[in-house]
């Protein structure tokens, strides 16, 4: 087996995991590398950091180990009756359920995958809530395991890796409750943990369907119900809802024009980072153009300047900022960037800004006039514009997640064929977690 083949397989598997797959079936892998793999080559791959499943599917070894460990831990919890799921759409009372649970529990740990979601949970419950990463960091520093009641909000965002760490850190007597909207996008990274647990039918699942918010009968709520029911969106205009039709090659430009007409108070969402970068450059040029005395710096492929709206891309507990939080640039230059987040100035030196300075390959911050739908999870905005060109990322889960970020109004800019294809495409990920859980329960 040549080193070129190993590198090709490694590249294909890395890309597959970025798309959310835990593994690739052999035919899909062979199609990507452009050749059939011999039995000898498969055995050799197993000696080079890969693993194979019972059907010949290929994993990265670490991902295979995480899936196996998570399945074993979840089976133990489910068998003991210490695993439960609460799922429902926006406004169905998930936070109310959490508040009621923690009232009678003597020892509670509240956490969420993102910093934004954790802060919203703390505000809604009046109880300390931090990210899952911080929860695990605290437990490790205190040399203790997580006991009592452990509640994870926005659990649709749990990746295979993080879920495996969390379950592995639980005390034998702990109870784990996962709360989330299963129709939202799954985690960034491999796995679809919440979906798989529900599909496996190994624990109590409470499905909340009744809308309690005052806007239960609003056009936005109706559109969300259509998507949850597997139906096409109603593209007719209504109060707080508008569909702007554009030719497929002009969707991004049409979304930019809608944003410029609406003004900076609107939040634009896009399916991919590439689309978001294009829209950000246009909106930055209009809303925060280059000017004498206004500092700026290049962060990977984006110019960031004083006055810009930016989103934080990394959890940074030393600075008390979380992945997904939004701030305004106070100053930027060759030495670094200062951003106001939650009223506090936070400074990043230039050497810490690039993606290369992060173990996950993410820049410290990026422009936030337009964000990816995945980045917006756990947030809500008064006014949202969704730019939906044709991309591989499109799915009903993506459209639903974007739509449900809007509190008051939502404008969808796309073409009817693109919307129809997205609405009838369910996000599919290769994962064996549900199968492993069902096998263990048999």
C-alpha positions as CSV (number, residue, x, y, z in Angstrom):
1,X,0.0,0.0,0.0
2,X,1.4,3.4,-1.0
3,X,1.7,6.4,1.2
4,X,-0.4,8.3,-1.4
5,X,-3.3,5.9,-0.8
6,X,-3.0,6.4,3.0
7,X,-3.1,10.2,2.5
8,X,-6.1,9.9,0.1
9,X,-8.0,7.8,2.6
10,X,-7.1,10.2,5.5
11,X,-8.3,13.2,3.5
12,X,-11.6,11.5,2.5
13,X,-12.3,10.4,6.1
14,X,-11.5,13.9,7.4
15,X,-13.9,15.4,4.9
16,X,-16.6,12.8,5.8
17,X,-16.3,13.7,9.5
18,X,-16.6,17.4,8.7
19,X,-19.9,16.5,7.0
20,X,-21.0,14.7,10.2
21,X,-20.4,11.1,9.3
22,X,-18.9,8.7,11.8
23,X,-17.8,6.3,9.1
24,X,-18.0,5.7,5.3
25,X,-19.3,2.5,3.8
26,X,-16.7,0.7,1.7
27,X,-18.4,1.5,-1.7
28,X,-18.6,5.3,-0.8
29,X,-14.9,5.3,0.3
30,X,-13.7,3.5,-2.8
31,X,-15.7,5.9,-5.0
32,X,-13.9,8.8,-3.3
33,X,-10.4,7.4,-3.6
34,X,-11.1,6.1,-7.2
35,X,-10.2,2.5,-6.7
36,X,-11.2,-0.8,-5.0
37,X,-9.3,-1.7,-1.8
38,X,-7.9,-5.2,-1.5
39,X,-8.3,-7.1,1.8
40,X,-4.6,-6.6,2.4
41,X,-4.9,-2.9,2.0
42,X,-7.8,-2.8,4.4
43,X,-5.8,-4.7,7.0
44,X,-2.9,-2.3,6.5
45,X,-5.2,0.6,7.0
46,X,-6.2,-0.9,10.3
47,X,-2.5,-0.6,11.3
48,X,-2.4,3.0,10.2
49,X,-5.0,4.6,12.5
50,X,-8.3,3.3,11.0
51,X,-10.9,0.7,12.0
52,X,-13.5,-1.3,10.2
53,X,-17.1,-2.1,11.3
54,X,-19.0,-5.4,10.8
55,X,-20.1,-4.4,7.3
56,X,-16.7,-3.4,6.2
57,X,-17.3,0.4,6.7
58,X,-14.2,2.4,7.6
59,X,-13.7,4.7,10.6
60,X,-10.9,6.7,11.9
61,X,-9.8,4.6,14.9
62,X,-10.5,7.4,17.5
63,X,-14.0,7.9,16.1
64,X,-14.7,4.2,16.3
65,X,-13.5,4.1,19.9
66,X,-15.7,7.1,20.8
67,X,-18.8,5.5,19.3
68,X,-18.2,2.2,21.1
69,X,-17.5,3.9,24.4
70,X,-20.5,6.2,24.1
71,X,-22.8,3.2,23.2
72,X,-21.6,1.2,26.2
73,X,-22.1,4.1,28.6
74,X,-25.5,5.0,27.3
75,X,-26.6,1.3,27.5
76,X,-25.6,1.2,31.1
77,X,-27.5,4.4,31.9
78,X,-30.6,3.2,30.0
79,X,-30.6,-0.2,31.6
80,X,-30.5,1.4,35.0
81,X,-33.3,3.9,34.1
82,X,-31.0,6.8,34.4
83,X,-31.2,8.2,30.9
84,X,-34.0,10.3,29.5
85,X,-34.7,12.6,26.6
86,X,-37.0,15.7,26.3
87,X,-37.6,16.9,22.8
88,X,-39.8,19.5,21.1
89,X,-39.8,22.6,18.9
90,X,-39.4,26.2,20.0
91,X,-42.0,27.3,22.5
92,X,-43.1,23.8,23.6
93,X,-41.9,24.2,27.2
94,X,-38.5,22.5,27.2
95,X,-37.0,25.1,29.5
96,X,-40.1,24.9,31.8
97,X,-39.5,21.1,32.1
98,X,-35.8,21.8,33.1
99,X,-36.9,24.3,35.7
100,X,-39.4,21.8,37.2
101,X,-36.7,19.0,37.2
102,X,-34.1,21.0,39.1
103,X,-36.4,22.2,41.8
104,X,-36.6,18.8,43.5
105,X,-33.1,17.6,42.7
106,X,-30.5,18.0,45.5
107,X,-27.5,18.1,43.2
108,X,-27.8,19.5,39.7
109,X,-25.4,20.2,36.8
110,X,-26.7,22.2,33.9
111,X,-24.7,22.5,30.7
112,X,-25.0,23.0,27.0
113,X,-22.7,22.5,24.0
114,X,-22.3,26.2,23.2
115,X,-21.6,29.2,25.3
116,X,-24.6,31.1,24.0
117,X,-26.9,28.2,24.9
118,X,-25.4,27.8,28.3
119,X,-25.9,31.5,29.1
120,X,-29.5,31.5,27.9
121,X,-30.1,28.4,30.1
122,X,-28.6,30.1,33.1
123,X,-30.8,33.2,32.5
124,X,-33.9,31.1,32.0
125,X,-33.5,28.9,35.1
126,X,-31.6,31.1,37.6
127,X,-29.1,28.2,38.0
128,X,-25.4,28.1,37.1
129,X,-25.0,26.7,33.6
130,X,-21.8,26.4,31.6
131,X,-20.6,24.6,28.5
132,X,-20.2,20.9,28.5
133,X,-16.4,21.5,28.0
134,X,-16.3,23.7,31.1
135,X,-18.3,21.2,33.1
136,X,-15.8,18.5,32.2
137,X,-12.9,20.8,32.8
138,X,-14.2,21.7,36.3
139,X,-14.8,18.0,37.2
140,X,-11.3,17.0,36.0
141,X,-9.6,19.8,38.0
142,X,-11.5,18.9,41.1
143,X,-10.8,15.2,40.5
144,X,-14.4,14.2,40.7
145,X,-17.0,12.6,38.6
146,X,-20.4,14.2,37.7
147,X,-23.1,13.0,40.1
148,X,-26.7,13.8,40.8
149,X,-28.8,15.1,37.9
150,X,-26.9,16.2,34.8
151,X,-29.0,18.1,32.2
152,X,-27.7,19.0,28.8
153,X,-29.8,21.6,26.9
154,X,-29.6,22.0,23.1
155,X,-28.5,18.4,23.0
156,X,-29.0,18.2,19.2
157,X,-25.6,20.0,19.1
158,X,-23.8,17.2,21.0
159,X,-21.1,15.6,18.9
160,X,-20.0,12.0,19.2
161,X,-16.7,13.1,20.8
162,X,-18.2,15.4,23.4
163,X,-21.0,13.1,24.3
164,X,-18.5,10.2,24.8
165,X,-16.4,12.5,27.2
166,X,-19.5,13.5,29.1
167,X,-20.9,10.0,29.6
168,X,-17.5,8.8,30.5
169,X,-17.3,11.4,33.3
170,X,-20.5,10.5,35.0
171,X,-20.7,9.0,38.5
172,X,-22.2,5.5,38.5
173,X,-25.3,6.9,40.2
174,X,-25.8,10.0,38.0
175,X,-28.9,10.6,35.9
176,X,-28.5,12.1,32.5
177,X,-31.3,14.1,30.8
178,X,-30.8,15.3,27.2
179,X,-33.1,18.2,26.1
180,X,-33.2,19.5,22.6
181,X,-35.0,19.9,19.3
182,X,-34.3,16.7,17.2
183,X,-35.4,18.5,14.0
184,X,-32.6,21.0,14.2
185,X,-29.2,20.5,12.6
186,X,-27.1,17.9,14.2
187,X,-23.7,18.7,15.7
188,X,-20.7,20.2,13.9
189,X,-18.5,17.1,13.6
190,X,-19.3,13.4,13.5
191,X,-22.4,11.9,15.0
192,X,-26.1,12.6,15.6
193,X,-26.3,11.6,19.2
194,X,-29.8,12.9,20.1
195,X,-31.4,11.5,17.0
196,X,-29.8,8.1,17.5
197,X,-30.8,7.8,21.1
198,X,-34.4,8.6,20.2
199,X,-34.3,6.2,17.3
200,X,-32.9,3.4,19.4
201,X,-36.0,3.5,21.7
202,X,-33.9,2.5,24.8
203,X,-35.0,5.1,27.2
204,X,-37.9,7.4,28.2
205,X,-38.5,10.0,25.5
206,X,-40.9,12.9,26.3
207,X,-42.1,14.6,23.1
208,X,-43.4,18.1,23.7
209,X,-45.8,19.2,20.9
210,X,-48.1,21.9,22.4
211,X,-47.0,25.5,21.7
212,X,-47.1,27.7,24.8
213,X,-45.7,30.9,23.5
214,X,-48.0,33.8,22.7
215,X,-46.9,33.6,19.1
216,X,-48.1,30.0,18.7
217,X,-50.4,30.9,15.8
218,X,-47.9,33.2,14.1
219,X,-46.9,32.6,10.5
220,X,-43.4,31.7,11.6
221,X,-44.8,29.0,14.0
222,X,-47.0,27.7,11.2
223,X,-44.0,27.4,8.8
224,X,-42.0,25.6,11.5
225,X,-44.9,23.1,11.9
226,X,-45.0,22.5,8.2
227,X,-41.3,21.6,8.2
228,X,-41.7,19.4,11.2
229,X,-44.5,17.6,9.4
230,X,-42.5,17.0,6.3
231,X,-44.4,19.5,4.2
232,X,-43.3,22.3,1.8
233,X,-43.2,25.8,3.2
234,X,-46.0,28.1,2.4
235,X,-44.3,30.7,0.2
236,X,-47.2,33.2,0.3
237,X,-46.4,36.4,2.3
238,X,-47.8,36.9,5.8
239,X,-47.1,39.1,8.8
240,X,-43.5,38.5,9.7
241,X,-42.9,36.1,6.9
242,X,-41.7,36.7,3.3
243,X,-40.3,34.6,0.5
244,X,-38.2,36.5,-2.1
245,X,-37.8,34.5,-5.3
246,X,-34.5,34.9,-7.1
247,X,-32.8,33.2,-10.1
248,X,-30.6,30.4,-8.8
249,X,-27.4,32.2,-9.9
250,X,-28.5,35.4,-8.2
251,X,-29.7,34.2,-4.8
252,X,-26.7,35.5,-2.8
253,X,-26.8,38.9,-4.5
254,X,-30.6,39.1,-3.9
255,X,-30.0,38.3,-0.2
256,X,-27.4,41.1,0.1
257,X,-29.9,43.6,-1.4
258,X,-32.5,42.5,1.1
259,X,-30.1,42.9,4.0
260,X,-29.0,46.4,2.7
261,X,-32.6,47.4,2.5
262,X,-33.4,46.1,6.0
263,X,-30.4,47.7,7.7
264,X,-27.8,46.4,10.2
265,X,-30.4,45.3,12.7
266,X,-31.1,42.2,10.6
267,X,-29.2,38.9,11.0
268,X,-28.4,37.1,7.8
269,X,-27.9,33.3,7.8
270,X,-26.3,31.1,5.2
271,X,-25.8,27.4,4.7
272,X,-22.0,27.4,4.3
273,X,-19.0,29.4,5.4
274,X,-18.2,30.2,1.8
275,X,-21.6,31.8,1.2
276,X,-21.3,33.6,4.6
277,X,-17.9,35.1,3.7
278,X,-19.2,36.4,0.4
279,X,-22.2,38.1,2.0
280,X,-20.1,39.4,4.9
281,X,-17.7,41.1,2.5
282,X,-20.5,42.9,0.8
283,X,-22.3,44.0,3.9
284,X,-19.0,45.1,5.6
285,X,-18.3,47.3,2.6
286,X,-21.7,49.0,2.9
287,X,-22.0,49.2,6.7
288,X,-18.5,49.6,7.9
289,X,-16.3,50.7,5.0
290,X,-12.6,51.4,5.1
291,X,-11.8,54.9,6.4
292,X,-8.7,56.9,7.5
293,X,-7.9,56.2,11.1
294,X,-10.0,53.0,11.3
295,X,-7.8,50.1,12.1
296,X,-8.1,46.7,10.5
297,X,-6.3,43.3,10.3
298,X,-6.5,40.3,8.0
299,X,-7.8,37.2,9.9
300,X,-7.3,34.3,7.5
301,X,-9.4,35.3,4.4
302,X,-11.4,38.2,6.0
303,X,-10.6,41.8,6.8
304,X,-11.7,42.7,10.3
305,X,-11.8,46.4,11.2
306,X,-12.9,48.6,14.0
307,X,-16.7,48.8,14.2
308,X,-17.3,45.4,12.7
309,X,-19.7,42.9,14.1
310,X,-17.9,39.6,14.8
311,X,-18.6,36.1,16.1
312,X,-16.3,34.3,18.5
313,X,-15.3,30.9,17.1
314,X,-13.5,29.3,20.1
315,X,-14.4,28.7,23.8
316,X,-11.8,30.7,25.7
317,X,-12.3,30.5,29.4
318,X,-9.3,32.7,30.2
319,X,-11.1,35.5,28.4
320,X,-14.5,34.4,29.6
321,X,-15.9,34.2,26.0
322,X,-17.6,31.3,24.3
323,X,-17.9,29.9,20.8
324,X,-20.8,31.6,19.1
325,X,-20.9,34.8,21.1
326,X,-21.2,38.1,19.1
327,X,-19.3,41.3,19.8
328,X,-18.2,44.6,18.2
329,X,-14.6,45.3,17.3
330,X,-13.3,48.3,19.2
331,X,-9.8,48.4,17.7
332,X,-7.9,46.3,15.2
333,X,-4.3,46.5,13.8
334,X,-1.1,44.6,13.3
335,X,-0.9,43.9,17.1
336,X,-4.2,42.3,17.4
337,X,-8.0,42.9,17.9
338,X,-10.0,44.2,20.8
339,X,-13.7,43.2,20.8
340,X,-16.4,44.3,23.2
341,X,-18.4,41.2,24.3
342,X,-21.2,41.6,26.9
343,X,-19.9,45.1,27.7
344,X,-16.3,44.0,28.3
345,X,-13.2,44.7,26.1
346,X,-11.4,41.4,25.1
347,X,-8.0,41.5,23.4
348,X,-6.6,38.9,21.1
349,X,-2.9,39.3,20.0
350,X,-2.3,38.9,16.3
351,X,-0.6,35.5,16.7
352,X,-3.7,34.0,18.3
353,X,-6.1,35.1,15.6
354,X,-5.4,32.7,12.6
355,X,-7.0,29.3,12.2
356,X,-3.5,27.8,12.4
357,X,-3.3,28.9,16.0
358,X,-6.2,26.7,17.0
359,X,-6.2,22.9,17.4
360,X,-9.5,22.7,15.5
361,X,-8.4,25.0,12.7
362,X,-10.8,27.8,13.5
363,X,-9.9,31.5,13.4
364,X,-10.5,33.3,16.7
365,X,-13.3,35.4,15.3
366,X,-15.0,36.1,12.0
367,X,-17.4,38.7,10.6
368,X,-21.0,38.2,11.8
369,X,-23.2,40.3,9.6
370,X,-23.9,36.9,8.1
371,X,-23.4,33.6,10.0
372,X,-23.7,30.0,9.1
373,X,-26.9,28.4,10.2
374,X,-24.8,25.9,12.3
375,X,-23.1,28.8,14.1
376,X,-26.5,30.4,14.9
377,X,-27.7,27.4,16.8
378,X,-28.6,28.3,20.4
379,X,-29.3,31.9,19.4
380,X,-32.4,33.9,18.5
381,X,-32.7,37.2,16.6
382,X,-35.6,39.6,16.1
383,X,-35.2,39.8,12.3
384,X,-33.6,37.1,10.1
385,X,-32.8,36.9,6.4
386,X,-32.0,33.4,5.1
387,X,-29.8,33.2,2.0
388,X,-30.5,29.8,0.5
389,X,-28.5,29.1,-2.7
390,X,-28.2,25.5,-3.9
391,X,-25.5,23.8,-1.8
392,X,-24.7,20.3,-0.6
393,X,-25.4,21.4,2.9
394,X,-29.1,22.2,2.3
395,X,-31.6,20.1,4.1
396,X,-35.0,20.4,5.9
397,X,-33.0,20.5,9.2
398,X,-31.0,23.4,8.0
399,X,-34.0,25.4,6.8
400,X,-35.9,24.6,10.1
401,X,-33.0,25.6,12.3
402,X,-32.6,28.9,10.4
403,X,-36.3,29.7,10.4
404,X,-36.6,29.0,14.2
405,X,-33.9,31.5,15.0
406,X,-36.3,34.4,14.1
407,X,-38.4,36.0,16.9
408,X,-40.4,38.6,14.9
409,X,-39.7,38.3,11.1
410,X,-38.0,36.0,8.6
411,X,-37.3,36.6,4.9
412,X,-36.2,33.6,2.9
413,X,-34.3,34.4,-0.3
414,X,-34.0,31.5,-2.7
415,X,-35.7,29.9,-5.7
416,X,-38.7,27.6,-5.3
417,X,-36.9,24.6,-6.8
418,X,-34.0,25.1,-4.3
419,X,-36.4,25.4,-1.4
420,X,-38.4,22.3,-2.5
421,X,-35.3,20.2,-2.8
422,X,-34.0,21.4,0.6
423,X,-37.3,20.8,2.4
424,X,-37.5,17.3,1.0
425,X,-33.9,16.4,1.9
426,X,-33.4,15.2,5.4
427,X,-29.9,15.5,6.8
428,X,-28.4,12.0,6.6
429,X,-25.3,10.9,8.5
430,X,-23.6,7.6,8.6
431,X,-23.7,6.5,12.2
432,X,-24.0,3.1,14.0
433,X,-24.9,4.5,17.5
434,X,-28.6,3.6,17.3
435,X,-27.8,0.1,16.0
436,X,-25.3,-0.4,18.8
437,X,-27.8,0.8,21.4
438,X,-30.6,-1.4,20.1
439,X,-28.2,-4.4,20.0
440,X,-27.3,-3.8,23.6
441,X,-31.0,-3.6,24.6
442,X,-31.9,-6.9,22.9
